[in-house]
Amino acid sequence: MYIKKILLVIALLGVVVGGYFAYTIYDAIFSPNTKFNNEEAFIYVPSDASFDEVKKSLEPLVNNIASFQQVAIRKGYSANIKGGKYAIKKGMSNNDMINTLRSSNIPVKVAFNNQETLANLAGRVAGQIEADSISLLTAFDDIGFVESNGFDDANKLGMYLPNSYEFFWNTSAEQFRDRMLKEYKRFWNEDRLKSAEEVGLSPQEVTTLASIVHKETAKVEERPRVAGLYLNRLKSGMLLQADPTVIYALKKHTGNFDTVIKRVLYKDLELDSPYNTYKYAGLPPGPVMMPDISAIDAVLKPEKHEYYYMVANVENFGFHKFAKSLEQHNRNKVQYIRWINSQNINR
């Protein structure tokens, strides 16, 4: 009888200890382990991150980092880290967090606008994904990639279409570049290629002219008219005489693309550069910036007219006055010159 009591006590102790042990394990795995007040918090895990780095990122967000570590080791996560952006939701358990870090990489929006250089693009994109600006620029400038896809050093800027795209944060430089090539090929569909053929330009030439059109006018509704004007000049063999190309030539000559040039001077027109369309006929070697899609489509679907000249309209800022003859243009120009001189804009 006495032995039975001892065995019963031991059995009860075993149940208690086992229950406590089971509860401890359950608590470590399934109980909430977050300590922030917002509905969710985000962490960024680099592609080559160690488990210690992941823990360091999580420490400000969890109550018990030791229990997270125990569960992560048991589930094999500590030896299989995956880079990306992850959302840790309020009230998540260690199990929830580890499942999230394993399989719920969140896409990010990557947006860029009308950059003048690939170096500027690299800097803009580097702030939005894991790849740094140096690795991005190296990928952009890869001569093998550039030439094998029908571009050259002058027009490779035109492969990148300003827009908003969805990427995973841990995208590499090469993955970003390759995706941009796919977007470029998707953009140049059968209809756009046919339109390019109709205006007598290659896709690269369309982008180059579109960059000039974009720089000339910020008014989307005016771009088809401006595009039609430059196409008229090209077809008649006239010099384009586009100020944006001279400004780009000046910046390229000095190597300083941060320079602000509000006025093109007569001396600037003497700069010997293939981008100076006051000196060299036809289109410049490549785009002077990344044009908007609206500017590209304006070149593909230009307004048909007989205008060959234009000047800023000081009576309706942002728009231009158009002329069919040089005489009419010179009359329009007088008002503009008078206004710009009154503003003391010397550069």
The 8 nearest C-alpha neighbors of each residue, nearest first, counted from 0:
[[1, 3, 2, 4, 5, 6, 7, 8],
 [0, 2, 4, 3, 5, 6, 7, 8],
 [3, 1, 5, 4, 0, 6, 7, 8],
 [2, 4, 6, 0, 1, 5, 7, 8],
 [5, 3, 7, 1, 2, 6, 8, 0],
 [6, 4, 2, 8, 7, 3, 9, 1],
 [5, 7, 9, 3, 4, 8, 10, 2],
 [6, 8, 4, 10, 5, 9, 3, 11],
 [9, 7, 11, 5, 10, 6, 12, 4],
 [10, 8, 12, 6, 7, 11, 13, 5],
 [9, 11, 13, 7, 8, 12, 6, 14],
 [12, 10, 14, 8, 13, 9, 7, 15],
 [11, 13, 15, 9, 14, 10, 16, 8],
 [14, 12, 10, 16, 11, 15, 17, 9],
 [13, 15, 11, 17, 12, 16, 18, 10],
 [16, 14, 12, 18, 13, 17, 19, 11],
 [15, 17, 19, 13, 18, 14, 12, 20],
 [18, 16, 20, 14, 19, 15, 13, 21],
 [19, 17, 21, 15, 20, 16, 14, 22],
 [18, 20, 22, 16, 17, 21, 15, 23],
 [19, 21, 17, 23, 18, 22, 16, 24],
 [22, 20, 18, 24, 23, 19, 17, 25],
 [23, 21, 25, 19, 24, 20, 26, 18],
 [24, 22, 26, 20, 21, 25, 19, 27],
 [23, 25, 27, 21, 22, 26, 28, 20],
 [24, 26, 22, 28, 23, 27, 29, 21],
 [25, 27, 30, 23, 24, 28, 29, 22],
 [28, 26, 24, 25, 66, 29, 23, 30],
 [27, 29, 25, 94, 93, 26, 24, 30],
 [28, 30, 92, 26, 25, 94, 27, 93],
 [29, 31, 26, 92, 28, 27, 32, 25],
 [32, 30, 92, 90, 91, 33, 29, 93],
 [33, 31, 92, 62, 61, 91, 30, 93],
 [34, 32, 61, 90, 62, 60, 89, 31],
 [33, 35, 61, 60, 62, 36, 32, 89],
 [36, 34, 60, 37, 33, 89, 61, 40],
 [35, 37, 38, 34, 89, 39, 33, 40],
 [38, 36, 39, 35, 89, 40, 88, 34],
 [37, 39, 89, 88, 36, 40, 35, 87],
 [40, 38, 88, 37, 87, 89, 86, 41],
 [39, 41, 87, 86, 88, 42, 37, 38],
 [42, 40, 86, 85, 87, 43, 84, 39],
 [41, 43, 85, 84, 44, 56, 86, 40],
 [44, 42, 84, 83, 45, 85, 41, 82],
 [43, 45, 82, 83, 48, 84, 42, 46],
 [46, 44, 82, 48, 47, 43, 83, 169],
 [45, 47, 82, 48, 169, 81, 44, 83],
 [48, 46, 45, 49, 82, 80, 44, 81],
 [49, 47, 45, 46, 52, 44, 50, 80],
 [50, 48, 52, 51, 53, 47, 80, 77],
 [49, 51, 53, 52, 77, 54, 48, 80],
 [50, 52, 54, 49, 53, 55, 48, 56],
 [53, 51, 55, 49, 50, 54, 48, 56],
 [52, 54, 50, 56, 55, 51, 57, 49],
 [55, 53, 57, 51, 52, 56, 58, 50],
 [54, 56, 52, 58, 53, 57, 51, 59],
 [57, 55, 53, 54, 58, 52, 42, 59],
 [56, 58, 54, 60, 55, 59, 53, 61],
 [57, 59, 55, 60, 61, 56, 54, 64],
 [60, 58, 57, 61, 56, 55, 34, 35],
 [59, 61, 57, 58, 34, 33, 35, 62],
 [62, 60, 33, 34, 32, 58, 63, 59],
 [63, 61, 32, 33, 34, 64, 60, 58],
 [62, 64, 65, 66, 61, 32, 67, 58],
 [63, 65, 67, 66, 58, 68, 61, 62],
 [66, 64, 68, 67, 63, 69, 70, 62],
 [65, 67, 69, 68, 64, 63, 27, 70],
 [68, 66, 64, 70, 93, 65, 69, 71],
 [67, 69, 71, 65, 66, 70, 72, 64],
 [70, 68, 66, 72, 71, 67, 73, 65],
 [69, 71, 73, 67, 72, 68, 74, 28],
 [72, 70, 68, 76, 74, 69, 73, 77],
 [71, 73, 75, 69, 77, 70, 74, 76],
 [74, 72, 70, 71, 75, 69, 76, 77],
 [75, 73, 71, 72, 76, 70, 77, 97],
 [76, 74, 72, 73, 77, 78, 71, 79],
 [75, 77, 79, 71, 78, 74, 72, 80],
 [76, 78, 72, 50, 71, 75, 79, 80],
 [77, 79, 76, 75, 80, 50, 72, 49],
 [78, 80, 76, 77, 81, 75, 101, 50],
 [81, 79, 78, 76, 77, 82, 50, 48],
 [82, 80, 46, 79, 101, 83, 100, 44],
 [83, 81, 46, 44, 45, 169, 80, 48],
 [82, 84, 169, 44, 104, 168, 43, 85],
 [83, 85, 43, 105, 104, 42, 168, 44],
 [84, 86, 42, 41, 104, 105, 83, 100],
 [87, 85, 41, 40, 88, 39, 42, 84],
 [86, 88, 40, 39, 41, 85, 96, 89],
 [89, 87, 39, 91, 38, 86, 90, 40],
 [88, 90, 38, 39, 91, 33, 87, 35],
 [91, 89, 31, 33, 88, 32, 92, 34],
 [92, 90, 31, 95, 89, 88, 32, 33],
 [91, 93, 31, 95, 29, 30, 32, 94],
 [94, 92, 96, 67, 95, 28, 97, 32],
 [93, 95, 92, 97, 28, 96, 29, 98],
 [96, 94, 92, 98, 93, 97, 91, 99],
 [97, 95, 99, 93, 98, 94, 100, 92],
 [96, 98, 100, 94, 99, 95, 93, 101],
 [99, 97, 101, 95, 96, 100, 94, 102],
 [100, 98, 103, 96, 97, 101, 102, 95],
 [101, 99, 97, 98, 102, 96, 103, 85],
 [102, 100, 98, 99, 97, 103, 81, 76],
 [101, 103, 99, 100, 104, 98, 81, 97],
 [102, 104, 99, 105, 100, 101, 85, 98],
 [103, 105, 83, 84, 85, 102, 106, 167],
 [104, 106, 84, 85, 103, 167, 107, 83],
 [107, 105, 167, 166, 165, 168, 104, 108],
 [108, 106, 166, 165, 167, 168, 109, 105],
 [107, 109, 165, 164, 110, 166, 163, 106],
 [110, 108, 164, 163, 165, 127, 107, 166],
 [109, 111, 163, 162, 164, 108, 112, 161],
 [112, 110, 161, 162, 123, 163, 109, 113],
 [111, 113, 161, 114, 162, 110, 289, 291],
 [114, 112, 289, 290, 161, 288, 115, 291],
 [113, 115, 289, 116, 288, 120, 112, 119],
 [114, 116, 288, 287, 289, 113, 119, 117],
 [117, 115, 119, 118, 114, 120, 288, 156],
 [116, 118, 120, 119, 121, 156, 136, 115],
 [117, 119, 121, 116, 120, 136, 122, 132],
 [120, 118, 122, 116, 117, 121, 114, 123],
 [119, 121, 117, 123, 118, 122, 114, 124],
 [122, 120, 132, 118, 124, 119, 123, 135],
 [123, 121, 132, 119, 125, 120, 124, 118],
 [122, 124, 120, 121, 125, 126, 119, 111],
 [123, 125, 121, 127, 126, 122, 120, 128],
 [126, 124, 131, 132, 122, 127, 128, 123],
 [125, 127, 124, 123, 128, 122, 131, 129],
 [126, 128, 124, 125, 109, 129, 168, 123],
 [129, 127, 168, 125, 130, 126, 169, 170],
 [128, 130, 169, 168, 170, 131, 125, 171],
 [131, 129, 171, 172, 128, 125, 134, 135],
 [132, 130, 125, 133, 134, 135, 129, 172],
 [131, 133, 121, 135, 122, 125, 134, 136],
 [134, 132, 136, 135, 131, 137, 121, 130],
 [133, 135, 137, 136, 132, 131, 172, 138],
 [136, 134, 172, 132, 138, 137, 133, 121],
 [135, 137, 139, 133, 138, 134, 121, 132],
 [136, 138, 134, 140, 135, 139, 133, 141],
 [137, 139, 135, 141, 136, 140, 173, 172],
 [140, 138, 136, 137, 141, 135, 176, 117],
 [141, 139, 137, 138, 142, 136, 145, 152],
 [142, 140, 138, 144, 143, 139, 137, 145],
 [143, 141, 145, 144, 140, 146, 152, 151],
 [144, 142, 141, 145, 146, 147, 148, 140],
 [143, 145, 147, 141, 142, 146, 148, 140],
 [146, 144, 142, 150, 143, 148, 147, 151],
 [145, 147, 150, 149, 148, 143, 144, 151],
 [148, 146, 144, 145, 149, 143, 150, 142],
 [149, 147, 146, 145, 150, 144, 180, 143],
 [148, 150, 146, 147, 145, 151, 155, 144],
 [151, 149, 146, 145, 155, 148, 154, 152],
 [150, 152, 153, 154, 155, 146, 145, 149],
 [151, 153, 155, 154, 150, 145, 140, 142],
 [154, 152, 285, 151, 284, 155, 156, 286],
 [153, 155, 285, 156, 151, 157, 152, 150],
 [156, 154, 157, 150, 158, 151, 152, 153],
 [157, 155, 154, 158, 159, 117, 289, 116],
 [158, 156, 155, 159, 154, 289, 206, 286],
 [157, 159, 156, 155, 183, 160, 180, 179],
 [160, 158, 157, 179, 156, 161, 183, 289],
 [159, 161, 162, 158, 289, 183, 157, 291],
 [162, 160, 112, 111, 113, 291, 159, 289],
 [161, 163, 110, 111, 160, 164, 112, 291],
 [162, 164, 110, 109, 108, 111, 165, 161],
 [165, 163, 109, 108, 110, 162, 166, 107],
 [164, 166, 108, 107, 109, 106, 163, 167],
 [167, 165, 106, 107, 168, 108, 164, 109],
 [166, 168, 106, 169, 170, 107, 105, 83],
 [167, 169, 128, 83, 170, 129, 84, 107],
 [168, 170, 83, 129, 167, 82, 128, 171],
 [171, 169, 168, 167, 174, 129, 175, 128],
 [170, 172, 174, 130, 173, 175, 169, 129],
 [173, 171, 135, 175, 130, 174, 134, 138],
 [172, 174, 176, 175, 171, 138, 177, 135],
 [175, 173, 171, 177, 172, 176, 170, 178],
 [174, 176, 178, 172, 173, 177, 171, 179],
 [175, 177, 173, 179, 178, 174, 172, 180],
 [178, 176, 180, 174, 179, 175, 173, 181],
 [177, 179, 181, 175, 180, 176, 174, 182],
 [180, 178, 182, 176, 181, 177, 159, 183],
 [179, 181, 183, 177, 178, 182, 184, 176],
 [182, 180, 178, 184, 179, 183, 185, 177],
 [181, 183, 179, 185, 180, 184, 186, 178],
 [182, 184, 180, 186, 181, 185, 158, 179],
 [185, 183, 181, 187, 186, 182, 180, 188],
 [184, 186, 182, 183, 187, 188, 181, 180],
 [187, 185, 183, 184, 188, 182, 191, 181],
 [188, 186, 184, 185, 191, 192, 183, 189],
 [187, 189, 191, 186, 190, 185, 192, 184],
 [188, 190, 192, 191, 193, 187, 194, 186],
 [191, 189, 193, 192, 188, 194, 187, 195],
 [190, 192, 194, 193, 188, 189, 187, 195],
 [193, 191, 195, 189, 194, 190, 187, 188],
 [192, 194, 196, 190, 191, 195, 189, 197],
 [195, 193, 191, 197, 196, 299, 192, 190],
 [196, 194, 192, 198, 200, 197, 193, 299],
 [195, 197, 199, 193, 194, 198, 200, 192],
 [198, 196, 194, 195, 199, 193, 200, 299],
 [199, 197, 195, 196, 200, 194, 299, 230],
 [200, 198, 196, 197, 195, 201, 194, 205],
 [199, 201, 195, 204, 198, 196, 205, 202],
 [200, 202, 204, 203, 195, 205, 196, 199],
 [203, 201, 205, 204, 206, 195, 200, 192],
 [204, 202, 206, 201, 205, 207, 154, 157],
 [205, 203, 207, 201, 206, 202, 200, 208],
 [204, 206, 202, 208, 203, 207, 200, 209],
 [205, 207, 209, 203, 204, 208, 295, 210],
 [208, 206, 286, 204, 210, 285, 209, 205],
 [207, 209, 211, 205, 210, 206, 204, 212],
 [210, 208, 206, 212, 295, 294, 211, 207],
 [209, 211, 290, 213, 207, 208, 212, 286],
 [212, 210, 214, 208, 209, 213, 215, 243],
 [213, 211, 209, 215, 214, 210, 226, 225],
 [214, 212, 210, 211, 215, 294, 216, 290],
 [215, 213, 211, 212, 216, 243, 210, 217],
 [216, 214, 212, 213, 211, 243, 217, 225],
 [217, 215, 218, 213, 214, 212, 222, 317],
 [216, 218, 219, 213, 317, 215, 214, 222],
 [219, 217, 216, 221, 220, 222, 317, 318],
 [218, 220, 222, 221, 217, 293, 294, 216],
 [219, 221, 218, 222, 223, 224, 217, 297],
 [222, 220, 218, 219, 224, 223, 225, 216],
 [221, 223, 225, 224, 219, 220, 297, 226],
 [224, 222, 297, 301, 226, 302, 225, 221],
 [225, 223, 302, 227, 222, 226, 221, 228],
 [226, 224, 222, 228, 227, 223, 212, 221],
 [227, 225, 223, 298, 229, 224, 228, 301],
 [226, 228, 301, 224, 230, 302, 225, 229],
 [227, 229, 225, 231, 307, 226, 230, 306],
 [230, 228, 232, 231, 226, 227, 233, 239],
 [229, 231, 233, 227, 232, 228, 234, 226],
 [232, 230, 228, 234, 229, 233, 227, 235],
 [231, 233, 237, 229, 235, 230, 234, 236],
 [232, 234, 230, 236, 231, 235, 237, 229],
 [233, 235, 231, 232, 236, 230, 237, 229],
 [234, 236, 232, 233, 237, 231, 230, 238],
 [237, 235, 233, 234, 232, 238, 280, 281],
 [238, 236, 232, 235, 233, 239, 280, 234],
 [239, 237, 280, 240, 277, 276, 281, 236],
 [238, 240, 241, 276, 232, 237, 229, 277],
 [241, 239, 277, 276, 238, 242, 275, 278],
 [240, 242, 239, 243, 244, 276, 245, 277],
 [241, 243, 245, 244, 246, 240, 263, 215],
 [244, 242, 246, 245, 241, 247, 214, 211],
 [243, 245, 247, 242, 246, 274, 275, 241],
 [246, 244, 275, 248, 242, 247, 243, 249],
 [245, 247, 243, 249, 248, 244, 242, 250],
 [246, 248, 244, 250, 245, 249, 287, 251],
 [249, 247, 245, 251, 274, 246, 250, 252],
 [250, 248, 252, 246, 247, 251, 245, 253],
 [251, 249, 247, 256, 253, 255, 252, 248],
 [250, 252, 254, 248, 249, 253, 247, 255],
 [253, 251, 249, 250, 254, 248, 255, 272],
 [254, 252, 250, 255, 251, 249, 256, 248],
 [253, 255, 251, 252, 250, 256, 249, 257],
 [256, 254, 250, 253, 257, 258, 251, 252],
 [255, 257, 250, 258, 254, 251, 115, 247],
 [256, 258, 255, 259, 250, 254, 260, 115],
 [257, 259, 256, 255, 260, 250, 249, 253],
 [260, 258, 257, 261, 346, 256, 246, 250],
 [261, 259, 346, 262, 258, 246, 263, 250],
 [260, 262, 346, 259, 263, 344, 345, 246],
 [263, 261, 346, 260, 264, 345, 344, 242],
 [262, 264, 267, 242, 265, 261, 346, 246],
 [265, 263, 267, 266, 262, 268, 346, 345],
 [264, 266, 267, 268, 263, 269, 262, 270],
 [267, 265, 268, 264, 269, 270, 263, 245],
 [268, 266, 264, 269, 265, 270, 263, 245],
 [267, 269, 266, 265, 270, 277, 245, 264],
 [270, 268, 267, 266, 271, 265, 278, 277],
 [271, 269, 268, 267, 272, 275, 266, 249],
 [272, 270, 269, 273, 275, 278, 268, 274],
 [271, 273, 274, 275, 270, 248, 278, 279],
 [274, 272, 275, 283, 279, 284, 271, 276],
 [273, 275, 283, 272, 248, 244, 276, 245],
 [276, 274, 245, 272, 277, 273, 278, 244],
 [275, 277, 240, 279, 278, 239, 274, 241],
 [276, 278, 240, 275, 279, 238, 268, 239],
 [279, 277, 276, 275, 280, 268, 271, 269],
 [280, 278, 276, 277, 275, 273, 281, 238],
 [281, 279, 238, 276, 278, 282, 239, 237],
 [282, 280, 233, 238, 283, 279, 239, 276],
 [281, 283, 284, 280, 208, 207, 276, 204],
 [282, 284, 274, 285, 273, 281, 276, 286],
 [285, 283, 153, 282, 154, 274, 273, 286],
 [284, 286, 154, 153, 207, 283, 287, 204],
 [287, 285, 207, 288, 210, 154, 206, 157],
 [286, 288, 210, 247, 115, 244, 285, 211],
 [289, 287, 115, 286, 210, 114, 290, 113],
 [288, 290, 113, 114, 157, 210, 115, 291],
 [291, 289, 210, 213, 209, 113, 288, 294],
 [290, 292, 293, 294, 161, 295, 289, 113],
 [291, 293, 295, 294, 296, 290, 160, 161],
 [294, 292, 296, 291, 295, 297, 219, 222],
 [293, 295, 297, 209, 291, 292, 296, 213],
 [296, 294, 209, 292, 298, 297, 293, 206],
 [295, 297, 299, 293, 298, 294, 300, 292],
 [298, 296, 223, 294, 300, 301, 295, 299],
 [299, 297, 226, 301, 295, 296, 300, 209],
 [298, 300, 296, 194, 297, 195, 301, 295],
 [299, 301, 297, 298, 296, 223, 302, 194],
 [302, 300, 223, 227, 298, 297, 226, 299],
 [301, 303, 224, 223, 227, 304, 300, 226],
 [302, 304, 227, 301, 305, 224, 228, 223],
 [305, 303, 306, 302, 227, 228, 224, 231],
 [306, 304, 323, 307, 303, 231, 228, 322],
 [305, 307, 323, 322, 228, 304, 308, 321],
 [306, 308, 228, 323, 232, 322, 231, 305],
 [309, 307, 322, 321, 306, 328, 323, 310],
 [308, 310, 321, 320, 322, 319, 328, 311],
 [309, 311, 319, 320, 332, 312, 321, 331],
 [312, 310, 319, 313, 320, 318, 335, 309],
 [311, 313, 319, 320, 314, 315, 318, 316],
 [314, 312, 316, 315, 311, 335, 338, 334],
 [315, 313, 312, 316, 318, 311, 319, 334],
 [314, 316, 312, 313, 318, 317, 319, 311],
 [317, 315, 313, 318, 312, 314, 311, 319],
 [316, 318, 315, 218, 216, 217, 319, 312],
 [317, 319, 316, 312, 315, 311, 218, 216],
 [320, 318, 311, 312, 310, 309, 321, 317],
 [319, 321, 312, 310, 309, 311, 322, 331],
 [320, 322, 309, 308, 319, 306, 310, 323],
 [321, 323, 308, 328, 306, 324, 327, 309],
 [322, 324, 306, 307, 305, 308, 325, 321],
 [325, 323, 327, 326, 322, 328, 307, 308],
 [324, 326, 328, 327, 329, 323, 308, 322],
 [327, 325, 329, 324, 328, 330, 322, 323],
 [326, 328, 330, 324, 325, 329, 322, 331],
 [327, 329, 325, 331, 322, 330, 326, 332],
 [330, 328, 332, 326, 331, 327, 325, 333],
 [329, 331, 327, 328, 332, 333, 326, 334],
 [332, 330, 328, 329, 333, 334, 327, 320],
 [331, 333, 329, 335, 330, 334, 328, 336],
 [334, 332, 336, 335, 330, 331, 337, 329],
 [333, 335, 337, 332, 336, 331, 338, 330],
 [334, 336, 332, 338, 337, 333, 339, 313],
 [337, 335, 339, 333, 338, 334, 340, 332],
 [336, 338, 334, 340, 335, 339, 333, 341],
 [337, 339, 341, 335, 336, 340, 334, 342],
 [340, 338, 342, 336, 341, 337, 335, 344],
 [339, 341, 343, 342, 337, 338, 336, 344],
 [340, 342, 338, 339, 343, 337, 344, 336],
 [343, 341, 339, 340, 344, 338, 345, 337],
 [344, 342, 340, 341, 345, 339, 346, 338],
 [345, 343, 342, 346, 339, 340, 262, 261],
 [344, 346, 343, 262, 261, 340, 264, 339],
 [345, 262, 261, 260, 344, 263, 264, 259]]
